[in-house]
Amino acid sequence: MCGRPVVTDILACGRQFYCPAVPQIPIEFAVAAYRFGHSMVPMKIRVQKKANPFDLFSEQLGMGFSAVPSPDAIVDWREMFSPSGNANAQRAERLDTKMASQLLDLSIITSGEKSLATRNLLRGNSFLLPGGDKVARHMGRPADEIDKVMQKIADVSQNRITEGAPLWLYLLAEAEVIGRKTEHTQDDPGEGLGPVGARIVAEVLIGLLELDERSYLGADRSWTPEAEWDSIGKMMLAVNSNYFSDEQGGRAG
């Protein structure tokens, strides 16, 4: 999500902005940057091979937050990740300024604000987060890049926001019009976080590991996982390999 060039730069040259004496979660991360996934949430999910998809907020999936009530809703991770060779593995939505309509009218909320977007914006305001364009300037991002992102925000807000853009919205717009940096130094719009969002997310996650003496970055920076465990997809596939048969994706006897 952050792009390998950003991660490599942080690991090689050190963190520039997340430099606490003790591990902590900054509000810029918790209230804005790490909420980027809200724009990527699909509303229907197929959890087992050849099965019908379930609505995300459905009783079959525990309304999204509770334990699933039936074995039919247990996730076969081969339907979510591609290391198994499944070319049809489900993908998240693009990272941009759009959200699924169901997230703008949350059925699981019985009182108060039901729009997840509005809740995010109100939360950022209550924590007095600085504007995204101001954060970008503090990070030394070029003016033409900031202008490009702000133009997208002006379009989305019908010119209601021309400066001091909410940080969460800025990072979504940045991801949409700029995107993550690839290994070939090219931008990849909609497929990952832009330069400000990537820097916040990557520095915080790497920093937390470096500040934990029990983690591999805190104890042994030369450690690397074995090939069969070097991605989340591979780990998740191994976790449920004993529950689902290899041939049909059904439950093993």
FENQUI-V839313 format. One record per backbone hydrogen bond with DSSP energy under -1.0 kcal/mol. NH is the residue of the N-H (numbers start at 1). CO is the residue of the C=O. Records with the same first field share a line. If there is no record, write none. Layout:
# FENQUI-V839313
NH->CO + CO
This chain:
# FENQUI-V839313
7->3
8->4
9->5
10->6
11->7
12->8
13->9
14->10
19->17
30->26
31->27
33->28
34->29
35->32
36->33
38->35
39->36
40->37
45->54
51->48
54->45
56->43
58->56
62->59
63->58
64->61
65->62
66->62
73->70
74->71
76->47
79->76
80->77
81->77
85->82
87->85
89->86
90->79
93->40
95->190
103->100
104->101
106->114
109->106
116->103
119->115
120->116
121->117
122->118
123->119
124->120
125->121
126->122
127->123
128->125
129->124
132->165
135->131
136->132
137->133
138->134
139->135
140->137
141->136
146->142
147->143
148->144
149->145
150->146
151->147
152->148
153->149
154->150
155->151
156->152
157->153
159->154
160->157
170->166
171->167
172->168
173->169
174->170
175->171
176->172
177->173
178->174
179->174
180->188
182->186
185->182
188->180
190->175
191->188
193->1
198->194
199->195
200->196
201->197
202->198
203->199
204->200
205->201
206->202
207->203
208->204
209->205
210->206
211->207
215->212
219->215
220->216
223->220
229->226
230->227
235->231
236->232
237->233
238->234
239->235
240->236
244->240
245->250
249->245
252->243
